[in-house]
């Protein structure tokens, strides 16, 4: 049986590394070394290895023989497939909501709206990421079907580095769209209309897919797009 502290440590390391990858602090192609990570987090290599395995399951890293563990860069065809699936999953949220819309969901979204509206427009990249992730967590918690909830969560993070990098391209536009989405969600959650929430998620995911697709069309190929997105991310964090 695995040690409980070890499991907790692996989960914390997984979340920390996932955020770094999604925010491009660990850019596409970056090497993840077990020894260095174990030293940084003050743990043995075992929880680090477990965290890396979980990141691989999310499709965020890949292990190459003779090379090591690298942050994965997506290709246009794979991203298009993932976004098609995400759009369908978003539309199913209303069907798999946990019964009537719980009052706390609207309360949490209202609190997030207040938090977002208090930020400078546009906010820094990290604040934008945190608001987006909080919005995702509130919506994800509404899904009672565990398998759907897991898939909805998985594919959100799998494409996150790409739409996050686009924030640097048009931060005012992206933040305005996010605020609009949160405000509309507050309204529909207060009405208890999960079908409307699902329709919103479906439409917003489709819009994000078009913006990411446009970035690939401008970039040409996977390495060029990865480099372009890293460059944009670095600009957004200044």
For each residue, the residues with C-beta under 8 A, 3 or more apart:
1:
2: 6 7
3: 6 7
4: 7 8
5: 8 9
6: 2 3 9 10 43 44 46 47 50
7: 2 3 4 10 11 47 50
8: 4 5 11 12
9: 5 6 12 13 41 43 47
10: 6 7 13 14 46 47 48 50 51 54
11: 7 8 14 15 51
12: 8 9 15 16 41
13: 9 10 16 17 37 41 43 47 48 51
14: 10 11 17 18 50 51 54 55
15: 11 12 18 19
16: 12 13 19 20 41
17: 13 14 20 21 26 32 37 51 52 55
18: 14 15 21 22 55 58 60 157
19: 15 16 22 23 25 129
20: 16 17 23 25 26
21: 17 18 24 25 26 55 60 61 71 161
22: 18 19 60 129 157 160 161 164
23: 19 20 125 126 129 161 164 233
24: 21 27 28 161 164 165 229 230 233 234
25: 19 20 21
26: 17 20 21 30 32 71
27: 24 30 71 226 230 233
28: 24 71 72 73 161 226 229 230
29: 70 71 73 226
30: 26 27 70 71
31: 68 69 70
32: 17 26 37 52 61 68 69 70 71
33: 36 37 68 69
34: 37 38 45 48 49 52 69
35: 38 39 45
36: 33 39 40
37: 13 17 32 33 34 40 41 48 51
38: 34 35 41 42 43 44 45 48
39: 35 36 42
40: 36 37
41: 9 12 13 16 37 38 47 48
42: 38 39
43: 6 9 13 38 46 47 48
44: 6 38 47 48
45: 34 35 38 48 49
46: 6 10 43 49 50
47: 6 7 9 10 13 41 43 44 50 51
48: 10 13 34 37 38 41 43 44 45 51 52
49: 34 45 46 52 53
50: 6 7 10 14 46 47 53 54
51: 10 11 13 14 17 37 47 48 54 55
52: 17 32 34 48 49 55 56 61 63 69
53: 49 50 56 57
54: 10 14 50 51 57 58
55: 14 17 18 21 51 52 58 60 61
56: 52 53 59 60 61 62 63 69
57: 53 54
58: 18 54 55 154 157 158
59: 56 72 154 158
60: 18 21 22 55 56 71 72 157 158 161
61: 21 32 52 55 56 69 70 71 72
62: 56 69 70 72
63: 52 56 68 69 70
64: 67 68 70
65:
66:
67: 64 70
68: 31 32 33 63 64
69: 31 32 33 34 52 56 61 62 63
70: 29 30 31 32 61 62 63 64 67
71: 21 26 27 28 29 30 32 60 61
72: 28 59 60 61 62
73: 28 29 222 223 225 226
74: 78 79 82 159 162 222
75: 78 79 222
76: 79 80 213 216 222
77: 80 81
78: 74 75 81 82
79: 74 75 76 82 83 159 162 212 213 216
80: 76 77 83 84 209 213
81: 77 78 84 85
82: 74 78 79 85 86 155 158 159
83: 79 80 86 87 159 205 206 208 209 212 213
84: 80 81 87 88 209
85: 81 82 88 89 151 155
86: 82 83 89 90 152 155 156 159 205 209
87: 83 84 90 91 202 205 206 209
88: 84 85 91 92
89: 85 86 92 93 148 151 152 155
90: 86 87 93 152 198 201 202 204 205
91: 87 88 94 198 199 201 202
92: 88 89 95 96 148 198
93: 89 90 96 97 139 142 143 148 152 194 197 198 201
94: 91 97 194 195 196 197 198 199
95: 92 198
96: 92 93 143 144 145 148 149
97: 93 94 101 142 143 144 194 197 198
98: 102 142 143 144
99: 102 144
100: 192
101: 97 105 106 142 189 192 193 194 197
102: 98 99 105 142
103: 106 107
104: 107 108
105: 101 102 108 109 138 141 142 189
106: 101 103 109 110 186 189 190
107: 103 104 110 111
108: 104 105 111 112 138
109: 105 106 112 113 135 138 182 185 186 189
110: 106 107 113 114 186
111: 107 108 114 115
112: 108 109 115 116 131 134 135 138 182
113: 109 110 116 117 179 182 183 186
114: 110 111 117 118
115: 111 112 118 119 131 134
116: 112 113 119 131 178 179 182
117: 113 114 179
118: 114 115
119: 115 116 123 127 131
120: 123
121: 172 175 176
122: 128 167 171 172 174 175
123: 119 120 127 128 131 175
124: 127 128 236 237
125: 23 128 129 164 167 168 233 236 237
126: 23 129 130 237
127: 119 123 124 130 131
128: 122 123 124 125 131 132 164 167 171 174 175 178
129: 19 22 23 125 126 132 133 164
130: 126 127 133 134
131: 112 115 116 119 123 127 128 134 135 178 182
132: 128 129 135 136 164 178
133: 129 130 136 137
134: 112 115 130 131 137 138
135: 109 112 131 132 138 139 178 181 182 185
136: 132 133 139 140 153 156
137: 133 134 140 141
138: 105 108 109 112 134 135 141 142
139: 93 135 136 142 143 185 197 201
140: 136 137 143 149 152 153 156
141: 105 137 138
142: 93 97 98 101 102 105 138 139 194 197
143: 93 96 97 98 139 140 148 149 152
144: 96 97 98 99 149
145: 96 148 149
146: 149 150
147: 150 151
148: 89 92 93 96 143 145 151 152
149: 96 140 143 144 145 146 152 153
150: 146 147 153 154
151: 85 89 147 148 154 155
152: 86 89 90 93 140 143 148 149 155 156
153: 136 140 149 150 156 157
154: 58 59 150 151 157 158
155: 82 85 86 89 151 152 158 159
156: 86 136 140 152 153 159 160
157: 18 22 58 60 153 154 160
158: 58 59 60 82 154 155
159: 74 79 82 83 86 155 156 162 163 208 212
160: 22 156 157 163 164
161: 21 22 23 24 28 60 164 165 229
162: 74 79 159 165 166 212 215 229
163: 159 160 166 167 208 211 212
164: 22 23 24 125 128 129 132 160 161 167 233
165: 24 161 162 168 169 215 229 230 232 233
166: 162 163 169 170 174 211 212 215 229 232
167: 122 125 128 163 164 170 171 174 175 232 236
168: 125 165 171 232 233 235 236
169: 165 166 215 232
170: 166 167 173 174
171: 122 128 167 168 174 175 236
172: 121 122 175 176
173: 170 176 177
174: 122 128 166 167 170 171 177 178
175: 121 122 123 128 167 171 172 178 179
176: 121 172 173 179 180
177: 173 174 180 181 204 207
178: 116 128 131 132 135 174 175 181 182
179: 113 116 117 175 176 182 183
180: 176 177 183 184
181: 135 177 178 184 185 200 204
182: 109 112 113 116 131 135 178 179 185 186
183: 113 179 180 186 187
184: 180 181 187 188 200
185: 109 135 139 181 182 188 189 197 200
186: 106 109 110 113 182 183 189 190
187: 183 184 190 191
188: 184 185 191 193 194 196 197 200
189: 101 105 106 109 185 186 192 193 197
190: 106 186 187
191: 187 188 196
192: 100 101 189
193: 101 188 189 196 197
194: 93 94 97 101 142 188 197 198
195: 94 198 199
196: 94 188 191 193 199 200
197: 93 94 97 101 139 142 185 188 189 193 194 200 201
198: 90 91 92 93 94 95 97 194 195 201 202
199: 91 94 195 196 202 203
200: 181 184 185 188 196 197 203 204
201: 90 91 93 139 197 198 204 205
202: 87 90 91 198 199 205 206
203: 199 200 206 207
204: 90 177 181 200 201 207 208
205: 83 86 87 90 201 202 208 209
206: 83 87 202 203 209 210
207: 177 203 204 210 211
208: 83 159 163 204 205 211 212
209: 80 83 84 86 87 205 206 212 213
210: 206 207 213 214
211: 163 166 207 208 214 215
212: 79 83 159 162 163 166 208 209 215 216
213: 76 79 80 83 209 210 216 217
214: 210 211 217 218
215: 162 165 166 169 211 212 218 219 225 228 229
216: 76 79 212 213 219 225
217: 213 214
218: 214 215 228
219: 215 216 224 225 228 229
220: 224 225
221: 224 225
222: 73 74 75 76 225 226
223: 73 226 227
224: 219 220 221 227 228
225: 73 215 216 219 220 221 222 228 229
226: 27 28 29 73 222 223 229 230
227: 223 224 230 231
228: 215 218 219 224 225 231 232
229: 24 28 161 162 165 166 215 219 225 226 232 233
230: 24 27 28 165 226 227 233 234
231: 227 228 234 235
232: 165 166 167 168 169 228 229 235 236
233: 23 24 27 125 164 165 168 229 230 236 237
234: 24 230 231 237 238
235: 168 231 232 238
236: 124 125 167 168 171 232 233
237: 124 125 126 233 234
238: 234 235
